[in-house]
Amino acid sequence: MVKIWKNLETWWQENYCIQLTVRIGNFFPVLFLIILVGWSYYAFVIRLCISYLLNSYPVQGVVYLLIYHPLFLLMMWSYFKATFMSPGYSTDTRLASVDSSTTTYIPLDQRRSNSGETTSSNAPESSNVPSNQGQQGGTQQRKKDNILVVIDESGSPISRGSIMVKQSGEKRFCQKCNFDKPDRAHHCRMYFKDGPVRHRNQKPFYLFLLWATLYSFFISTSTLIPIIKYAESTEEPVIEIDLNWTFLILLGGVFFLCLIGFTIFHTGLILSNQTTLESLQKHNYKVRENGDVTTSKYLNLFDIGRKNNWIQVMGPKWYFWFIPIGDPFNDGKSWPLNSYRYSTLCDSVENLNNPAQIV
């Protein structure tokens, strides 16, 4: 299978005309959306709002224009930024070449208080880590055993690209890129737009879904009002209804019904700190090189609470949450872990390796 894939990759690299054709074809969704939104602008602003302003409903026309244009600008701004900005690539990190001495496993007893006091269930178990170790880049590192996580200055565990493994316990490897996969990395072959959705462009992509949902709802419901008035009127024949209004209601309603489910789904992914693929498949974790692999579809070590999950994608400043500016809170190379779940995982590994201690 690997040989077949390499042959296909070689064939693809040698056929530049096919590559160019595919790349040009990738812009068709972008062109289609620009044409569709351009027509909706003409149908709503020119055919509907301007007719309101020139006839007996100027206030309604002004209100529609004031609501429409912010939705239009935010939607297109988010779309173009999600489409044309660099999304970030796992191959840039080269985490496979990280020295193993800088990624170490912190034994559970060392992550607890030296005073012998147990930590509160509402606080991270690693919050009382002693600070007698040297710091490098604000991160405490312990060079004992083979470790797959480090502890930051606040005592919280951080993944460094190696806690997620195959079911066999081996490192995840990308046949396409020909190097080890960092944690949470996946080689995407399916595109929703002219490029994949990754860590850096997840926020503008989500905002595009959000604003496009509101945009579709607004233009369909707003255009429905004059249609109802024409239908109920005994003075104006139904045949004089502008066909642009009819298509606005139809297409706006269809897109709204499709996008609202997609938007709700991606809101849940952000709040639980998951990718689409992570929400559909099982996760394999290993906390140290000689440890056992824990396989579960529901154990998500990267879920650090809804608020913190949201901030990781949308940024720390609330007044920029719904505007497509700013970068994600973290770098996409290392991920903070849920302290309680990580400690629970460490406990399970400790018990498996020391069965005599199980009561």
C-alpha positions as CSV (number, residue, x, y, z in Angstrom):
1,M,0.0,0.0,0.0
2,V,2.9,2.4,0.8
3,K,4.5,1.6,-2.5
4,I,1.3,2.3,-4.4
5,W,0.9,5.6,-2.6
6,K,4.5,6.6,-3.3
7,N,4.0,5.8,-7.0
8,L,0.9,8.0,-7.1
9,E,2.8,10.8,-5.4
10,T,5.6,10.5,-8.0
11,W,3.1,10.5,-10.8
12,W,1.4,13.6,-9.3
13,Q,4.7,15.5,-9.0
14,E,5.7,14.8,-12.6
15,N,2.4,15.9,-14.1
16,Y,2.5,19.6,-13.8
17,C,-0.4,20.2,-16.2
18,I,-2.7,18.1,-14.0
19,Q,-1.5,20.0,-10.9
20,L,-2.2,23.3,-12.6
21,T,-5.7,22.2,-13.6
22,V,-6.5,21.0,-10.1
23,R,-5.3,24.2,-8.6
24,I,-7.4,26.3,-11.0
25,G,-10.4,24.1,-10.2
26,N,-9.8,24.8,-6.5
27,F,-10.8,28.4,-7.2
28,F,-14.2,27.5,-8.6
29,P,-15.9,27.4,-5.1
30,V,-14.4,30.8,-4.4
31,L,-15.6,32.2,-7.7
32,F,-19.0,30.6,-7.3
33,L,-19.5,32.1,-3.8
34,I,-18.4,35.6,-5.0
35,I,-20.9,35.4,-7.9
36,L,-23.7,34.2,-5.6
37,V,-23.0,36.8,-2.9
38,G,-22.7,39.5,-5.6
39,W,-26.1,38.6,-7.0
40,S,-27.6,38.6,-3.5
41,Y,-26.2,42.1,-3.0
42,Y,-27.8,43.3,-6.2
43,A,-31.1,41.6,-5.5
44,F,-31.4,42.8,-1.9
45,V,-29.8,46.3,-2.0
46,I,-30.7,47.4,-5.5
47,R,-34.0,45.6,-6.2
48,L,-35.4,45.7,-2.7
49,C,-33.9,48.4,-0.5
50,I,-33.6,51.0,-3.2
51,S,-37.2,50.4,-4.2
52,Y,-38.2,51.0,-0.6
53,L,-36.3,54.2,-0.5
54,L,-37.8,55.5,-3.8
55,N,-41.4,54.6,-2.8
56,S,-43.4,54.8,0.4
57,Y,-41.1,52.8,2.8
58,P,-37.9,54.9,3.2
59,V,-37.4,54.1,6.9
60,Q,-37.7,50.4,6.3
61,G,-35.2,50.7,3.5
62,V,-32.7,52.5,5.6
63,V,-33.0,50.0,8.5
64,Y,-32.5,47.1,6.1
65,L,-29.3,48.8,4.6
66,L,-27.9,49.5,8.1
67,I,-28.3,45.9,9.2
68,Y,-27.4,44.3,5.9
69,H,-24.0,45.9,5.2
70,P,-22.3,44.9,8.5
71,L,-23.4,41.3,8.0
72,F,-22.2,41.4,4.4
73,L,-18.8,42.9,5.3
74,L,-18.1,40.6,8.2
75,M,-19.1,37.5,6.3
76,M,-16.9,38.3,3.2
77,W,-14.0,39.5,5.4
78,S,-14.1,36.3,7.3
79,Y,-14.3,34.2,4.2
80,F,-11.4,35.9,2.4
81,K,-9.2,35.7,5.4
82,A,-10.0,32.0,6.0
83,T,-9.4,31.3,2.3
84,F,-6.2,33.2,1.5
85,M,-4.3,33.4,4.8
86,S,-1.7,30.8,5.6
87,P,-3.4,28.2,7.7
88,G,-0.2,26.8,9.3
89,Y,1.4,23.5,8.5
90,S,2.5,20.7,10.9
91,T,5.6,20.2,8.7
92,D,6.8,23.7,9.8
93,T,7.2,22.6,13.4
94,R,9.5,19.6,12.7
95,L,8.4,18.1,16.1
96,A,9.7,14.7,15.0
97,S,13.3,16.0,15.4
98,V,12.8,17.4,19.0
99,D,15.3,16.0,21.4
100,S,13.7,13.4,23.7
101,S,15.5,15.0,26.7
102,T,13.3,18.1,26.4
103,T,10.1,16.1,26.4
104,T,9.8,14.1,29.6
105,Y,7.3,12.2,31.7
106,I,6.5,13.7,35.1
107,P,5.8,10.9,37.6
108,L,2.5,11.4,39.4
109,D,4.0,11.7,42.9
110,Q,6.4,14.5,41.7
111,R,3.4,16.5,40.5
112,R,1.9,16.6,43.9
113,S,2.6,18.8,46.9
114,N,5.8,18.2,48.9
115,S,3.9,18.9,52.0
116,G,1.9,15.7,51.7
117,E,-1.4,17.6,51.2
118,T,-3.7,16.4,48.5
119,T,-4.9,19.0,46.0
120,S,-8.5,20.1,45.7
121,S,-10.7,18.5,43.1
122,N,-11.4,21.9,41.7
123,A,-7.8,22.7,41.2
124,P,-5.3,21.1,38.8
125,E,-3.4,18.3,40.4
126,S,-0.1,19.7,39.1
127,S,-0.6,23.2,40.6
128,N,1.9,22.5,43.4
129,V,4.8,21.4,41.4
130,P,8.1,22.3,43.1
131,S,10.1,25.0,41.2
132,N,13.6,23.8,42.0
133,Q,14.2,22.7,38.4
134,G,15.6,25.0,35.8
135,Q,13.3,26.8,33.4
136,Q,13.6,27.0,29.7
137,G,11.3,29.3,27.8
138,G,9.0,29.5,30.9
139,T,8.7,25.7,31.1
140,Q,9.9,23.5,33.9
141,Q,11.6,20.3,32.6
142,R,12.5,17.2,34.6
143,K,15.2,15.0,33.0
144,K,14.0,11.7,34.6
145,D,12.8,8.7,32.6
146,N,11.5,9.2,29.0
147,I,8.9,11.9,29.1
148,L,6.1,12.9,26.7
149,V,4.9,16.1,28.4
150,V,6.4,19.1,30.3
151,I,5.1,21.2,33.1
152,D,4.7,25.0,32.6
153,E,5.5,27.7,35.2
154,S,1.9,27.4,36.6
155,G,2.3,23.6,37.1
156,S,0.0,22.6,34.3
157,P,0.9,19.7,31.9
158,I,1.6,20.6,28.2
159,S,1.7,18.2,25.3
160,R,4.8,18.5,23.1
161,G,3.7,16.5,20.1
162,S,4.1,12.9,21.3
163,I,1.3,11.9,23.7
164,M,-1.0,10.8,20.9
165,V,0.1,7.5,19.3
166,K,-1.1,4.6,17.2
167,Q,-3.1,1.8,18.8
168,S,0.1,-0.2,18.8
169,G,1.8,2.5,20.8
170,E,4.1,3.6,18.0
171,K,4.4,7.2,16.9
172,R,1.9,8.4,14.4
173,F,3.5,8.7,10.9
174,C,2.3,10.6,7.9
175,Q,2.9,8.7,4.6
176,K,2.3,11.8,2.6
177,C,4.7,14.2,4.4
178,N,7.1,11.4,5.3
179,F,7.6,12.4,8.9
180,D,6.1,11.8,12.4
181,K,2.7,13.5,13.0
182,P,2.6,15.9,15.9
183,D,-0.3,15.7,18.4
184,R,-3.7,16.5,16.8
185,A,-2.2,16.8,13.3
186,H,-4.0,15.2,10.3
187,H,-3.2,15.3,6.6
188,C,-6.4,16.8,5.1
189,R,-7.4,15.7,1.6
190,M,-10.9,17.1,1.6
191,Y,-11.5,20.8,1.2
192,F,-14.5,22.9,2.1
193,K,-13.0,25.9,0.3
194,D,-9.7,26.7,-1.5
195,G,-7.6,25.1,1.2
196,P,-7.8,23.2,4.4
197,V,-9.1,24.5,7.8
198,R,-6.2,24.4,10.2
199,H,-5.2,26.0,13.5
200,R,-4.5,29.5,12.3
201,N,-7.6,30.0,10.1
202,Q,-10.1,28.1,12.3
203,K,-11.4,31.4,13.8
204,P,-12.1,33.2,10.5
205,F,-13.6,30.0,9.1
206,Y,-15.9,29.7,12.1
207,L,-16.8,33.4,11.8
208,F,-17.7,32.9,8.2
209,L,-20.1,30.1,9.1
210,L,-21.6,32.3,11.8
211,W,-22.0,35.5,9.8
212,A,-23.1,33.5,6.7
213,T,-25.9,31.9,8.8
214,L,-27.1,35.3,10.0
215,Y,-26.8,36.8,6.5
216,S,-28.9,34.0,5.0
217,F,-31.5,34.3,7.7
218,F,-31.8,38.1,7.4
219,I,-32.1,38.3,3.6
220,S,-34.7,35.5,3.4
221,T,-36.9,36.8,6.2
222,S,-36.6,40.5,5.2
223,T,-37.5,39.7,1.6
224,L,-40.5,37.5,2.7
225,I,-42.3,40.6,4.1
226,P,-42.9,42.3,0.7
227,I,-43.9,39.0,-0.8
228,I,-46.5,38.5,1.8
229,K,-47.8,42.1,1.3
230,Y,-48.0,41.5,-2.5
231,A,-49.8,38.2,-2.0
232,E,-52.4,39.8,0.4
233,S,-52.9,42.9,-1.6
234,T,-56.0,43.1,-3.8
235,E,-54.6,46.1,-5.7
236,E,-51.3,44.6,-6.9
237,P,-51.3,41.4,-9.0
238,V,-49.0,38.7,-7.9
239,I,-47.4,38.5,-11.3
240,E,-45.5,41.8,-10.6
241,I,-43.5,40.3,-7.8
242,D,-39.8,40.7,-8.5
243,L,-38.3,37.2,-9.2
244,N,-35.1,38.2,-7.5
245,W,-37.0,38.4,-4.3
246,T,-38.4,34.9,-4.8
247,F,-34.9,33.5,-5.3
248,L,-33.6,35.4,-2.3
249,I,-36.2,33.7,-0.1
250,L,-35.6,30.3,-1.6
251,L,-31.7,30.4,-1.6
252,G,-31.5,32.2,1.7
253,G,-33.7,29.7,3.4
254,V,-31.9,26.7,2.0
255,F,-28.5,28.1,2.9
256,F,-29.7,29.0,6.4
257,L,-31.0,25.5,7.1
258,C,-27.7,24.0,5.9
259,L,-25.4,26.5,7.7
260,I,-27.1,26.6,11.1
261,G,-26.5,22.9,11.7
262,F,-22.9,23.3,10.5
263,T,-22.4,26.3,12.7
264,I,-23.8,24.6,15.8
265,F,-21.6,21.6,15.2
266,H,-18.4,23.7,14.9
267,T,-19.4,25.7,18.0
268,G,-19.5,22.4,19.9
269,L,-16.1,21.5,18.5
270,I,-14.6,24.7,19.7
271,L,-16.1,24.5,23.2
272,S,-14.9,20.9,23.6
273,N,-11.5,21.6,21.9
274,Q,-11.8,19.0,19.2
275,T,-11.3,18.8,15.5
276,T,-13.9,17.2,13.2
277,L,-11.8,14.1,12.9
278,E,-11.2,13.9,16.7
279,S,-14.9,14.0,17.3
280,L,-15.5,10.9,15.1
281,Q,-12.6,8.6,16.0
282,K,-11.0,7.1,19.1
283,H,-8.0,8.6,20.7
284,N,-4.8,6.7,21.7
285,Y,-2.7,8.2,24.4
286,K,0.6,7.1,26.0
287,V,2.1,9.1,28.8
288,R,5.6,7.6,28.6
289,E,7.6,5.4,26.2
290,N,7.3,2.2,28.1
291,G,3.7,2.9,29.3
292,D,0.5,1.3,28.2
293,V,-1.8,2.8,25.5
294,T,-5.1,4.1,26.7
295,T,-7.7,4.0,23.9
296,S,-11.0,5.9,24.3
297,K,-13.4,7.9,22.1
298,Y,-14.4,10.1,25.1
299,L,-11.2,10.8,26.9
300,N,-10.1,14.2,25.5
301,L,-7.0,15.4,27.3
302,F,-7.1,18.7,25.4
303,D,-10.5,19.8,26.8
304,I,-9.4,22.3,29.4
305,G,-12.9,23.9,30.0
306,R,-15.3,25.6,27.7
307,K,-14.0,29.1,28.4
308,N,-10.3,28.2,27.9
309,N,-11.2,26.1,24.8
310,W,-13.0,29.1,23.3
311,I,-10.1,31.5,24.1
312,Q,-7.6,29.2,22.4
313,V,-9.4,29.6,19.1
314,M,-11.1,33.0,19.4
315,G,-8.4,34.9,21.3
316,P,-8.1,36.3,24.8
317,K,-9.8,39.7,24.1
318,W,-13.6,39.3,24.1
319,Y,-14.2,42.4,21.9
320,F,-12.3,40.7,19.0
321,W,-14.1,37.4,19.3
322,F,-16.5,38.0,16.5
323,I,-14.2,40.0,14.2
324,P,-11.7,38.1,12.0
325,I,-8.6,39.7,13.4
326,G,-5.9,38.5,15.7
327,D,-4.1,35.2,16.0
328,P,-5.0,32.1,18.1
329,F,-4.0,32.1,21.7
330,N,-1.4,29.3,21.4
331,D,1.1,28.4,18.7
332,G,-0.5,25.1,17.5
333,K,2.6,23.2,18.2
334,S,2.1,22.4,21.9
335,W,-1.3,22.0,23.7
336,P,-2.2,22.5,27.4
337,L,-3.7,19.4,28.9
338,N,-6.6,18.9,31.3
339,S,-4.7,18.4,34.6
340,Y,-7.4,16.2,36.1
341,R,-7.8,13.9,33.1
342,Y,-4.0,13.7,32.6
343,S,-3.5,12.7,36.3
344,T,-6.3,10.1,35.9
345,L,-4.4,8.7,32.9
346,C,-1.2,8.7,34.8
347,D,-2.9,6.9,37.7
348,S,-4.2,4.2,35.3
349,V,-0.7,3.7,33.9
350,E,0.9,3.6,37.4
351,N,-1.6,1.0,38.5
352,L,-1.1,-1.1,35.4
353,N,2.7,-1.1,36.0
354,N,2.3,-1.7,39.7
355,P,-0.6,-4.2,40.1
356,A,0.4,-5.1,43.7
357,Q,-0.5,-1.6,44.8
358,I,-4.1,-1.8,43.7
359,V,-6.4,-2.2,46.6
